[in-house]
């Protein structure tokens, strides 16, 4: 699994909403996007700046993504699975 450090970006209409930083794990990745497991629910259609850490590489890969969906997982330790698409 790839680790990701991410930051939610505020909507253009309400730029005063603070951004939130969080860590997550990429569950799967494809040409169109990725599925990320995190402790933060992500609003659909929001934008997220992700830095994907690849094992054995000294750098991370910066990526802009848009949230397509987010679903709660687990009962004891709550986590969220979110589907994001690549922008660009």
C-alpha positions in Angstrom: 0.0 0.0 0.0 1.2 3.5 -0.8 1.1 6.2 2.0 -0.3 9.6 1.1 -0.1 13.0 2.9 -3.1 15.1 1.7 -4.6 18.5 2.2 -8.2 19.4 1.4 -8.6 22.6 -0.5 -11.3 25.2 0.4 -14.1 25.7 -2.2 -13.6 28.7 -4.5 -17.0 30.1 -3.3 -15.9 30.1 0.3 -12.1 30.5 0.5 -12.2 31.3 4.2 -13.0 27.7 5.1 -9.7 26.3 6.5 -8.0 23.4 4.7 -7.5 20.2 6.6 -4.4 18.0 6.4 -4.5 14.3 6.8 -2.6 11.0 6.2 -4.1 8.1 4.4 -3.3 4.9 2.5 -4.0 4.2 -1.1 -6.1 1.0 -1.4 -5.9 0.9 -5.2 -4.9 3.1 -8.1 -5.9 3.2 -11.8 -5.4 5.4 -14.8 -8.3 7.5 -13.7 -7.8 7.9 -10.0 -7.3 6.2 -6.6 -9.2 4.9 -3.6 -7.9 6.3 -0.3 -8.5 5.1 3.2 -8.3 7.9 5.9 -9.8 9.0 9.2 -11.3 12.1 7.5 -14.6 12.2 5.6 -14.1 14.0 2.3 -17.0 16.0 0.8 -17.9 14.9 -2.8 -16.7 17.3 -5.5 -14.0 18.8 -3.2 -10.4 19.1 -4.3 -7.4 17.5 -2.5 -3.7 18.0 -3.0 -2.0 14.7 -2.4 1.7 13.9 -1.9 2.1 10.2 -2.7 5.0 8.5 -1.0 6.6 5.7 -2.9 8.7 3.2 -0.9 12.4 3.4 -1.5 12.2 6.8 -3.2 13.5 10.0 -1.5 10.7 12.1 -3.0 6.9 12.2 -3.0 4.7 12.6 -6.1 2.5 15.8 -5.9 -1.0 15.2 -7.3 -4.2 17.2 -7.5 -7.4 15.1 -7.2 -11.2 15.6 -6.9 -13.3 13.6 -4.5 -16.0 11.6 -6.3 -17.4 9.7 -3.3 -16.7 8.9 0.4 -18.1 6.1 2.6 -17.7 5.4 6.3 -16.0 2.1 7.2 -15.8 0.2 10.5 -17.6 0.4 13.8 -15.0 0.4 16.5 -12.3 2.4 14.7 -14.0 4.7 12.2 -12.3 5.3 8.9 -13.4 6.5 5.5 -12.9 5.1 2.0 -12.9 7.8 -0.7 -12.8 7.6 -4.4 -10.7 10.4 -6.0 -10.1 11.1 -9.7 -6.9 12.7 -11.1 -7.1 16.2 -12.3 -5.1 17.4 -15.3 
